[in-house]
Amino acid sequence: MDMVMYVARQFAIAFAASTAWGVIFRAPKKRILLAGLTGALGWMGWLLASAGGLEIVGRTALGAFAVGISGEIIARICHEPATVFLTPGIVPLVPGITVYAAMQAFVAGDYLGGLSLATETLLAAGAIAGGLAVATSLVRAVFRLLKRRQR
């Protein structure tokens, strides 16, 4: 039961963070909860990858992929631009603590440790971009194929 509570708490925190950023980015009021859901689903992808033993770049890529898939599908269903859901959705995946740790290491004089953490941060940021790009391309291709079959 502890694992269920842990996952539920993680889902709720990611949902709250993404919803808050949806408000900050002025997402349409009727879509803010869906933006929060997108972020929470992305974080569930991150947790799943973490349980699978992936490191931060792989976890972040899988989480961004989940954000991209869910955000694009929700955008199609709601007839909204995908950025309404993608921008708040990636917030839980941003490696803020790693940036902080890198800066702290540089200030403390641990240049190799700081460089290692900064590199990890840049790779995680690239993983966000890559995961979103692959997911967006995949969803758009699938919807294009479905539209052709309906004709």
C-alpha positions in Angstrom: 0.0 0.0 0.0 2.9 2.3 0.6 3.8 2.2 -3.1 0.3 3.1 -4.1 0.4 6.1 -1.8 3.8 7.1 -3.1 2.6 7.0 -6.7 -0.6 8.8 -5.8 1.3 11.6 -4.0 3.7 11.9 -6.9 0.8 12.2 -9.3 -0.9 14.8 -7.2 2.3 16.9 -6.8 3.0 16.8 -10.6 -0.6 17.6 -11.3 -0.5 20.6 -9.0 2.8 21.9 -10.4 1.6 21.6 -14.0 -1.8 23.2 -13.1 0.0 26.1 -11.4 2.1 26.7 -14.5 -0.9 26.4 -16.7 -2.3 29.3 -14.7 0.9 31.3 -14.9 1.1 30.7 -18.7 -2.6 31.8 -18.9 -3.9 28.6 -20.4 -7.6 28.8 -21.1 -9.5 28.3 -17.8 -11.5 25.4 -19.0 -8.3 23.6 -20.1 -6.0 24.2 -17.0 -6.9 20.9 -15.3 -6.1 19.0 -18.6 -2.7 20.8 -18.7 -2.2 19.5 -15.1 -3.2 16.0 -16.2 -0.6 16.1 -19.0 2.1 17.0 -16.6 1.0 14.3 -14.2 1.0 11.7 -16.9 4.5 12.8 -18.0 5.7 12.4 -14.4 4.2 8.9 -14.3 6.3 8.1 -17.4 9.3 9.4 -15.5 8.5 7.3 -12.5 8.0 4.2 -14.6 11.4 4.7 -16.3 13.0 5.3 -12.9 11.5 1.9 -11.7 12.9 0.4 -14.9 16.4 1.5 -13.9 16.9 4.3 -16.4 19.2 7.2 -15.6 18.0 10.8 -15.6 18.3 11.3 -19.4 16.3 8.2 -20.2 13.7 9.0 -17.5 13.3 12.5 -18.7 13.0 11.4 -22.4 10.3 8.9 -21.5 8.5 11.4 -19.4 8.7 14.0 -22.2 7.4 11.4 -24.6 4.4 10.8 -22.3 3.8 14.5 -22.1 4.0 14.8 -25.9 1.6 11.9 -26.6 -1.0 13.0 -24.0 -0.7 16.7 -24.8 -1.1 16.2 -28.6 -4.0 13.9 -28.2 -5.8 16.1 -25.7 -5.1 19.1 -27.9 -6.7 17.3 -30.9 -9.8 16.3 -28.8 -10.2 19.8 -27.3 -9.3 21.7 -30.5 -6.6 23.8 -28.8 -3.0 24.4 -29.7 -0.8 21.7 -28.3 1.4 24.2 -26.5 -1.5 24.8 -24.1 -0.8 21.3 -22.7 2.8 20.7 -23.6 4.3 23.8 -21.9 2.8 23.2 -18.4 3.3 19.5 -18.9 7.0 19.5 -19.1 7.4 21.5 -15.8 7.8 18.5 -13.6 10.5 17.2 -15.8 12.7 20.3 -15.8 16.0 19.3 -13.9 16.0 22.3 -11.6 17.6 20.6 -8.7 20.4 19.4 -10.9 21.1 23.0 -12.1 21.1 24.1 -8.4 23.5 21.3 -7.5 25.8 22.2 -10.4 26.0 25.8 -9.4 26.6 24.8 -5.8 29.4 22.6 -6.8 31.0 25.4 -8.9 30.7 27.9 -6.0 32.3 25.3 -3.7 35.2 24.9 -6.0 34.3 21.4 -7.2 34.6 22.2 -10.9 34.6 18.6 -12.1 31.5 17.8 -10.1 29.8 21.0 -11.3 30.7 20.2 -14.9 29.4 16.7 -14.6 26.1 18.0 -13.2 25.8 20.8 -15.7 26.4 18.2 -18.5 23.7 16.0 -17.0 21.3 19.0 -16.9 22.0 19.8 -20.6 21.4 16.2 -21.6 18.2 16.1 -19.7 17.0 19.3 -21.4 17.9 17.8 -24.7 15.9 14.7 -23.7 12.8 16.9 -23.0 13.1 18.4 -26.5 13.8 15.0 -28.1 11.0 13.2 -26.3 8.5 16.0 -27.2 9.6 16.0 -30.9 9.3 12.3 -31.3 5.9 12.1 -29.6 4.6 15.1 -31.5 5.7 13.7 -34.9 4.3 10.3 -34.1 0.9 11.5 -33.0 0.6 13.8 -36.0 1.6 11.0 -38.4 -1.0 8.7 -36.8 -3.7 11.3 -37.0 -2.8 12.0 -40.6 -3.1 8.3 -41.4 -6.4 8.0 -39.6 -7.7 11.0 -41.5 -6.7 9.4 -44.9 -8.4 6.2 -44.0 -11.7 8.0 -43.3 -11.8 9.4 -46.8 
